Amino acid sequence: MANLKGALLGVVLAMLSACATQTAANSPTPSLSTQQRFADRPGVTVLAAADAIAAPVQGQTLYVPVYAEIFDSDQNRTFQLTATLSLRNTDRNQPIVISTLDYYNSAGDRVMAYLDAPIQLGPLASTEVVIDRSDVTGGIGANFIVQWQATAPVSDPVVEAVMISSASQQGMSFVSPARVIETLPPE
């Protein structure tokens, strides 16, 4: 019985180690345009860069912590998770415009700009960006900066990161909400 437990523990540790040995070299580098990434999504309209809101009535800059990689048993071993950044317009009548959707690493360097043109989320529409579990470019302290604006007063959108992963028969998932770091126009 002890040998069986030891063997099972070895298999689980090997699986976790395999997850922890991912490197930036095998992390995907998406190079899709905003049109390619968002055009076919229901409720999402890709706008021309010139259509960005010049004088928004309302808007925010949001910081979203993303835990695409977390420490496992000690600081020398990490465990990768798939992260989904969810962007949800909660207003029932008005669209909002997402003008910035940037992914940053632990050092504060921008890893990926997901928008080369603004996108509009229709009333109650939502969209997402997925950071694959094998993408370790963000590191332990990864985050998104999201800027949204509106031409009329709207209810604030819900922006949050959802992280999930599993190994063997164990799974973990959790949510990380956005934090407002700037209000537009300033209060």
VEXDO-420089 format. One line per 5 residues: number of its first residue (from 1); their letters; for each residue x, y, z of N, C-alpha, C. Coordinates in pm, whole numbers. Example, Ala and Ser with C-alpha at 12.3 -4.5 7.8 and 13.67 -1.06 7.14 Angstrom:
REM residues 2
1	AS	1319 -569 780 1230 -450 780 1320 -330 780 ~ 1285 -225 708 1367 -106 714 1290 3 787
This chain:
REM residues 187
1	MANLK	82 -119 0 0 0 0 87 126 0 ~ 194 123 82 283 239 88 351 261 -46 ~ 387 151 -116 451 164 -247 355 225 -349 ~ 227 188 -342 127 244 -433 109 393 -409 ~ 103 434 -282 90 577 -249 212 653 -298
6	GALLG	331 595 -279 454 660 -324 458 674 -475 ~ 411 571 -545 409 575 -692 311 680 -741 ~ 193 685 -678 94 787 -717 145 928 -690 ~ 209 947 -576 266 1077 -545 371 1115 -648 ~ 452 1018 -690 554 1044 -792 492 1087 -924
11	VVLAM	382 1024 -964 314 1059 -1089 258 1201 -1080 ~ 193 1234 -968 138 1368 -951 249 1473 -954 ~ 358 1447 -883 470 1543 -882 531 1558 -1021 ~ 540 1449 -1097 593 1457 -1233 503 1543 -1321 ~ 370 1528 -1304 277 1610 -1382 291 1757 -1347
16	LSACA	302 1786 -1218 318 1925 -1177 451 1981 -1225 ~ 556 1902 -1221 686 1947 -1271 680 1975 -1420 ~ 607 1894 -1494 593 1917 -1638 526 2050 -1662 ~ 428 2083 -1579 361 2213 -1592 459 2326 -1558 ~ 546 2303 -1462 636 2408 -1415 754 2431 -1506
21	TQTAA	780 2342 -1601 898 2358 -1685 869 2431 -1815 ~ 751 2489 -1830 722 2568 -1948 815 2688 -1952 ~ 854 2729 -2070 941 2846 -2083 882 2943 -2183 ~ 935 3064 -2182 888 3165 -2277 915 3120 -2421 ~ 1014 3036 -2440 1047 2989 -2575 934 2909 -2637
26	NSPTP	854 2838 -2554 744 2761 -2611 609 2828 -2585 ~ 611 2956 -2553 489 3031 -2534 446 3093 -2666 ~ 318 3081 -2698 272 3137 -2825 278 3290 -2825 ~ 303 3346 -2942 304 3491 -2958 197 3528 -3059 ~ 75 3557 -3010 -32 3590 -3104 -2 3721 -3177
31	SLSTQ	-27 3722 -3307 -4 3843 -3384 -127 3873 -3470 ~ -243 3856 -3411 -367 3882 -3483 -404 4029 -3474 ~ -466 4080 -3578 -516 4217 -3573 -646 4219 -3494 ~ -690 4337 -3456 -818 4351 -3386 -930 4295 -3472 ~ -927 4321 -3601 -1028 4270 -3693 -1031 4117 -3690
36	QRFAD	-915 4054 -3699 -908 3907 -3697 -953 3850 -3563 ~ -919 3919 -3457 -946 3868 -3322 -1092 3885 -3280 ~ -1157 3997 -3318 -1288 4030 -3260 -1403 4044 -3360 ~ -1377 4050 -3490 -1481 4084 -3588 -1599 3987 -3590 ~ -1575 3860 -3567 -1683 3761 -3576 -1756 3737 -3444
41	RPGVT	-1726 3813 -3343 -1789 3791 -3212 -1921 3867 -3203 ~ -2025 3801 -3158 -2155 3869 -3146 -2150 3981 -3044 ~ -2212 4094 -3079 -2217 4208 -2988 -2093 4295 -2988 ~ -1991 4256 -3067 -1865 4331 -3073 -1851 4392 -3211 ~ -1819 4522 -3215 -1795 4592 -3342 -1654 4648 -3338
46	VLAAA	-1575 4617 -3440 -1441 4676 -3451 -1458 4812 -3516 ~ -1407 4915 -3449 -1419 5052 -3499 -1291 5094 -3569 ~ -1301 5191 -3656 -1182 5251 -3715 -1112 5332 -3607 ~ -980 5340 -3613 -905 5415 -3512 -956 5557 -3498 ~ -1003 5616 -3607 -1054 5752 -3605 -1187 5762 -3530
51	DAIAA	-1254 5648 -3508 -1382 5648 -3438 -1370 5643 -3287 ~ -1247 5646 -3235 -1229 5647 -3090 -1296 5772 -3034 ~ -1345 5763 -2914 -1420 5872 -2853 -1324 5984 -2814 ~ -1344 6101 -2871 -1255 6215 -2845 -1280 6276 -2707 ~ -1405 6293 -2669 -1440 6353 -2540 -1542 6263 -2469
56	PVQGQ	-1495 6159 -2401 -1589 6068 -2338 -1667 6134 -2225 ~ -1790 6092 -2209 -1873 6137 -2098 -1835 6058 -1973 ~ -1795 5934 -1994 -1762 5845 -1884 -1659 5744 -1931 ~ -1576 5696 -1839 -1479 5593 -1872 -1387 5565 -1755 ~ -1307 5461 -1769 -1213 5423 -1664 -1091 5355 -1725
61	TLYVP	-981 5362 -1650 -866 5278 -1676 -864 5176 -1564 ~ -856 5049 -1602 -864 4940 -1506 -734 4860 -1504 ~ -696 4815 -1386 -584 4724 -1365 -643 4590 -1326 ~ -607 4484 -1399 -661 4351 -1371 -546 4255 -1341 ~ -528 4212 -1215 -426 4113 -1185 -459 3981 -1254
66	VYAEI	-358 3919 -1314 -377 3791 -1382 -275 3692 -1325 ~ -325 3583 -1273 -239 3481 -1215 -228 3364 -1312 ~ -157 3386 -1422 -137 3281 -1522 -31 3181 -1475 ~ 43 3219 -1375 147 3134 -1317 150 3164 -1168 ~ 146 3060 -1085 149 3079 -940 254 2986 -880
71	FDSDQ	298 3017 -759 393 2930 -692 323 2803 -648 ~ 395 2691 -659 339 2562 -621 381 2530 -478 ~ 475 2443 -458 513 2402 -322 617 2495 -259 ~ 691 2570 -339 787 2666 -289 816 2769 -398 ~ 900 2866 -369 924 2975 -465 1006 2933 -586
76	NRTFQ	1056 2812 -589 1134 2763 -702 1051 2680 -798 ~ 923 2665 -770 838 2579 -852 706 2650 -879 ~ 670 2659 -1005 546 2727 -1040 449 2632 -1108 ~ 324 2675 -1111 214 2599 -1169 142 2694 -1264 ~ 120 2652 -1387 59 2737 -1488 -93 2719 -1490
81	LTATL	-163 2829 -1517 -308 2828 -1528 -350 2895 -1658 ~ -464 2855 -1710 -523 2926 -1822 -599 3044 -1763 ~ -578 3163 -1820 -645 3283 -1771 -737 3339 -1880 ~ -857 3372 -1841 -953 3435 -1932 -984 3574 -1879 ~ -955 3676 -1958 -995 3812 -1924 -1135 3832 -1981
86	SLRNT	-1232 3854 -1895 -1371 3871 -1936 -1408 4019 -1930 ~ -1464 4070 -2040 -1506 4209 -2052 -1657 4209 -2077 ~ -1735 4266 -1985 -1881 4260 -1994 -1943 4398 -1979 ~ -2015 4440 -2081 -2089 4565 -2074 -2218 4537 -1997 ~ -2235 4600 -1882 -2353 4576 -1799 -2468 4670 -1830
91	DRNQP	-2445 4769 -1917 -2552 4864 -1947 -2653 4801 -2043 ~ -2781 4820 -2014 -2886 4758 -2096 -2923 4840 -2219 ~ -2872 4965 -2227 -2914 5052 -2336 -2801 5111 -2420 ~ -2684 5126 -2363 -2576 5198 -2430 -2454 5108 -2453 ~ -2384 5128 -2566 -2258 5056 -2588 -2145 5123 -2512
96	IVIST	-2036 5051 -2496 -1912 5109 -2445 -1802 5077 -2546 ~ -1696 5157 -2542 -1583 5137 -2633 -1461 5099 -2550 ~ -1398 4988 -2588 -1272 4946 -2526 -1161 4999 -2617 ~ -1078 5089 -2563 -974 5151 -2645 -835 5094 -2618 ~ -815 5034 -2502 -687 4974 -2467 -711 4840 -2402
101	LDYYN	-633 4741 -2445 -641 4606 -2390 -499 4548 -2399 ~ -417 4582 -2299 -274 4549 -2301 -239 4451 -2189 ~ -153 4353 -2222 -108 4252 -2127 36 4284 -2087 ~ 64 4286 -1956 195 4321 -1903 254 4204 -1823 ~ 386 4199 -1817 453 4095 -1739 488 4144 -1600
106	SAGDR	554 4060 -1523 590 4092 -1385 681 4214 -1373 ~ 761 4240 -1475 854 4354 -1474 785 4484 -1514 ~ 658 4476 -1553 587 4596 -1597 604 4626 -1744 ~ 660 4531 -1819 678 4548 -1963 554 4500 -2036 ~ 511 4575 -2136 396 4532 -2216 438 4413 -2302
111	VMAYL	367 4303 -2286 394 4181 -2360 312 4178 -2488 ~ 187 4225 -2480 97 4215 -2595 -6 4327 -2589 ~ -23 4396 -2702 -133 4491 -2720 -238 4418 -2804 ~ -353 4389 -2745 -455 4311 -2814 -539 4393 -2911 ~ -529 4525 -2903 -607 4611 -2991 -517 4701 -3074
116	DAPIQ	-541 4703 -3206 -480 4804 -3292 -588 4900 -3341 ~ -710 4877 -3296 -825 4963 -3322 -922 4941 -3207 ~ -1002 5041 -3172 -1097 5022 -3061 -1209 4924 -3098 ~ -1266 4862 -2995 -1383 4776 -3017 -1499 4832 -2936 ~ -1617 4813 -2987 -1738 4856 -2917 -1814 4732 -2870
121	LGPLA	-1851 4732 -2743 -1936 4626 -2689 -2078 4680 -2681 ~ -2169 4613 -2748 -2308 4655 -2746 -2369 4637 -2608 ~ -2491 4688 -2588 -2557 4671 -2459 -2562 4523 -2418 ~ -2518 4494 -2296 -2513 4360 -2237 -2424 4261 -2312 ~ -2341 4309 -2404 -2251 4221 -2478 -2124 4196 -2396
126	STEVV	-2057 4088 -2430 -1932 4056 -2363 -1834 3994 -2462 ~ -1708 3998 -2425 -1603 3933 -2504 -1492 3894 -2409 ~ -1392 3826 -2460 -1286 3777 -2374 -1155 3764 -2451 ~ -1048 3754 -2372 -914 3724 -2422 -864 3609 -2336 ~ -805 3509 -2399 -756 3391 -2327 -604 3387 -2332
131	IDRSD	-543 3370 -2216 -399 3347 -2205 -383 3196 -2184 ~ -329 3129 -2282 -313 2984 -2276 -222 2943 -2161 ~ -248 2829 -2105 -170 2779 -1992 -21 2768 -2025 ~ 13 2741 -2150 155 2727 -2187 225 2862 -2206 ~ 150 2972 -2205 208 3105 -2223 254 3160 -2088
136	VTGGI	384 3158 -2066 439 3205 -1939 507 3342 -1953 ~ 477 3414 -2061 541 3544 -2084 504 3648 -1979 ~ 389 3635 -1915 346 3730 -1813 414 3709 -1679 ~ 442 3584 -1647 505 3553 -1519 406 3562 -1404 ~ 460 3557 -1284 380 3555 -1161 297 3683 -1145
141	GANFI	350 3797 -1185 282 3925 -1163 216 3982 -1287 ~ 168 3898 -1377 105 3945 -1500 -20 4028 -1470 ~ -54 4117 -1563 -173 4199 -1547 -218 4255 -1680 ~ -342 4300 -1683 -397 4370 -1797 -425 4514 -1757 ~ -407 4604 -1853 -457 4741 -1841 -568 4752 -1946
146	VQWQA	-686 4791 -1901 -803 4804 -1988 -857 4946 -1975 ~ -880 5011 -2088 -944 5143 -2087 -1076 5132 -2163 ~ -1182 5183 -2101 -1312 5185 -2166 -1369 5326 -2155 ~ -1457 5359 -2251 -1519 5492 -2256 -1662 5478 -2307 ~ -1740 5582 -2281 -1877 5585 -2331 -1915 5728 -2365
151	TAPVS	-2007 5741 -2462 -2053 5875 -2504 -2174 5920 -2424 ~ -2228 5832 -2339 -2342 5864 -2254 -2318 5798 -2118 ~ -2386 5843 -2014 -2371 5775 -1885 -2414 5628 -1896 ~ -2332 5538 -1840 -2358 5394 -1845 -2327 5332 -1709 ~ -2377 5213 -1687 -2336 5138 -1568 -2195 5084 -1596
156	DPVVE	-2113 5078 -1492 -1975 5031 -1509 -1973 4887 -1560 ~ -1881 4857 -1652 -1869 4718 -1698 -1811 4629 -1589 ~ -1828 4499 -1606 -1761 4401 -1520 -1641 4349 -1598 ~ -1524 4369 -1542 -1400 4321 -1603 -1327 4241 -1497 ~ -1298 4115 -1529 -1231 4029 -1433 -1154 3920 -1506
161	AVMIS	-1056 3866 -1437 -981 3754 -1490 -1026 3628 -1418 ~ -1044 3521 -1495 -1081 3391 -1439 -966 3296 -1471 ~ -908 3236 -1369 -797 3144 -1386 -843 3003 -1351 ~ -796 2905 -1430 -834 2766 -1406 -722 2673 -1452 ~ -708 2562 -1382 -615 2459 -1424 -647 2331 -1349
166	SASQQ	-594 2220 -1400 -612 2093 -1332 -491 2005 -1359 ~ -467 1915 -1267 -363 1813 -1282 -413 1691 -1208 ~ -404 1577 -1273 -456 1453 -1217 -605 1473 -1190 ~ -649 1451 -1069 -791 1470 -1037 -813 1595 -955 ~ -713 1681 -948 -724 1805 -871 -741 1923 -966
171	GMSFV	-824 2016 -930 -843 2135 -1011 -846 2258 -923 ~ -819 2371 -982 -831 2497 -909 -882 2603 -1004 ~ -959 2693 -948 -1007 2807 -1026 -1035 2921 -930 ~ -1015 3042 -978 -1048 3159 -898 -1063 3279 -989 ~ -1119 3386 -934 -1149 3507 -1009 -1072 3624 -949
176	SPARV	-1025 3713 -1035 -953 3832 -993 -1023 3954 -1055 ~ -1090 4036 -975 -1161 4151 -1029 -1068 4267 -1067 ~ -1115 4349 -1160 -1041 4469 -1201 -1045 4572 -1088 ~ -943 4656 -1087 -939 4769 -993 -931 4898 -1075 ~ -1011 4997 -1039 -1009 5125 -1109 -884 5201 -1067
181	IETLP	-802 5242 -1166 -683 5322 -1135 -696 5465 -1188 ~ -796 5488 -1273 -821 5624 -1324 -966 5631 -1371 ~ -1028 5746 -1343 -1164 5769 -1387 -1163 5879 -1493 ~ -1239 5858 -1600 -1248 5956 -1709 -1391 6006 -1719 ~ -1420 6131 -1726 -1326 6239 -1693 -1295 6236 -1543
186	PE	-1180 6292 -1505 -1141 6288 -1363 -1249 6347 -1273 ~ -1270 6282 -1159 -1374 6329 -1064 -1329 6451 -989
